[in-house]
Amino acid sequence: VATGFGRAAVAIVRISGPRAGVAFKALAGPLPKPRYAAYRILRDEAGGALDRALTLWFPAPASFTGENCVEFHLHGSRAVIRAVLGRLARLEGLRPAYPGEFARQAVRNGKLGIVEAEQLADLIDSETEQQRLQSLRTSRDIALRLDGWRTDIIEASALIEAELDFADEEDIDRHAIRAARSRVAEIAADMRSALTGIRNRARLRDGVRVALAGPPNVGKSSLMNALVRREQSIVSPIAGTTRDSIEAAIEIDGYLVILTDTAGLRDSEDPVEQQGMARTLGRVSEADLMLWLEDGFSGPSERPTPTAELWTIDPKSDLRSPINPGRGVLLISSVRGDNIDELRRRLGEFAADRCADDGSGLRQRHEGAVRSALGALEEFLDSGEAALPEIGAEILRAARSALPMGEDVDSEAVLSSIFSRFCIGK
């Protein structure tokens, strides 16, 4: 089933493979003209009607998968879907498709590139405007990027190996090591930029994480509710109300932002509250941004050290809190709504910056290989110009070997990982 389960106007059942035409004839009679919709009554073994449907026949190789393909456009009731699937299951040589199996066959049969398949998965999974745009954006060819690095490393290696093999020749550049180091430094800088792009694309897909932290009763839950524009967190004058982390996903300027309301930080003997505070520190360490709330009224609390960026928020400006605003402190009133829109605007800018794309198109599955190659290049650069050329040449060979060959993906583990993200029927 290529459409969602549940009551709907239309449900589409797709069949791919050498027996697709046999399945069509068993349910709907003679094959129609290729790629033209035909109105048919689908029937069971005894000739009883299953449904009235639009049917499509795509003979190989002119289909999405490159195989013979059939589509039945049914009425979208669960009973109809169940009846048609049951009829198909009783046919010899047919089985349910695995997640992503149609796209996987399309890749195997050369109808779809692996990058196109991954972009298709991103498009299906997209929930925000920026995710949708990213999945449709044409990126530089990944194979060209990887092969370009490999070619540049080969050229740097050639400079060093020429120094080794032809040291007595007068026309050999005596400054080959220096030239090779300059070339390698450029490659390394490009790889670092690409790794940042990989992380940013993952953040665009998974969401920018923002943790709200501070002492108890400082207004974290009120600010959370103001940002998500609904009663997401319980608000109470009793300190320590929030014992566990509460998450909410919102879209700001087309970016997915994951807000986490955390337990207040203070000295406490309550073991449950202590566990909540431990989780707070964990959420802060995972966040891309920590909003630290302090108002001058709540008790003192030691500020945790975030792994990323920190903004200071005074959330009770309507109470004329005695905190000195100073530079970098944003005055907020969750009750009156003061500066809530300004905070959302800043969060949108922050998300856009953290999700910036370098255009390389490299994905998380490339990250390990690129990091290994970059590590070898940095080892080469750290070795200095006085290092033996033989050692430098060997390090560059290791860097070159670490890079995958373009987009040739023949590992079943890699393919399974890619297509496991797909829904059944795609």
Secondary structure by P-SEA (a helix, b strand, c coil): cccccccccbbbbbbbccaaaaaaaacccccccccbbbbbbbbccccccccbbbbbbbcccccccccbbbbbbccccaaaaaaaaaaaaacccbbbbccaaaaaaaaaaccccaaaaaaaaaaaacccaaaaaaaacccccaaaaaaaaaaaaaaaaaaaaaaaacccccccccaaaaaaaaaaaaaaaaaaaaaaaaaaaaaaaacbbbbbbbcccccaaaaaaaaaccccbbbbcccccccbbbbbbbbcccbbbbbbbcccccccccaaaaaaaaaaaaaaaacccccccccccccbbbbbbbccbbbbbbccccccccccccccbbbbbcccccaaaaaaaaaaaaaaaaaccccccccccaaaaaaaaaaaaaaaaaccccccaaaaaaaaaaaaaacccccccccaaaaaaaaccccccc
